Amino acid sequence: MSNLTAAYHLLGEGVWGIRVAGIAHVGDTVTVTKRNGQVKSEIVSGVRSQGAGVTVCEIAGGKSPARGRVAKPQYGRYTRFNSGSEMYQNSRGRCEDAPCCGCCS
């Protein structure tokens, strides 16, 4: 077992993994330091990328500090109703006229 250190890293689609300082392989146990200073051990279940002395890995069991948390959409969305009308909401869930029209508050 090598002495690897890491930090949690969002891999995408709400899936969390770790960013390891060094070269990590499947099955390695890595020491992860959380933002609040707590230290936790994680087992590498997959390697996403390696380069420049850094390895981005998946973690075994899917355990992460943000379990169940889903990433918010970065952009707005359009909704089309059966009546044919459209409504736009930005990434904070407000319409394009907010807060003036009062429909979002």
SULFENGI-V788653 format. One line per field, one symbol per residue. ss: DSSP state (H for helix, E for strand, C for the rest). burial: + if it has 9 or more other ideal C-beta (glycine too) atoms within 8 Angstrom, else -. A space follows every 10 residues. Layout:
ss->???
burial->???
//
This chain:
ss->CCCCEEEEEE EECCEEEEEE ECCCCCCCEE EEECCCCCEE EEEEEEEEEE ECCEEEEEEH HHCCCCCCCC CCCCCCEEEE CCCCCEEEEC CCCCECCCCC CCCCC
burial->---+++-+++ +---++++++ -+-+---+-+ ++++------ -++++-+--- ---+++++++ ---+------ ---------- -------+++ ----+--+-- ---+-
//
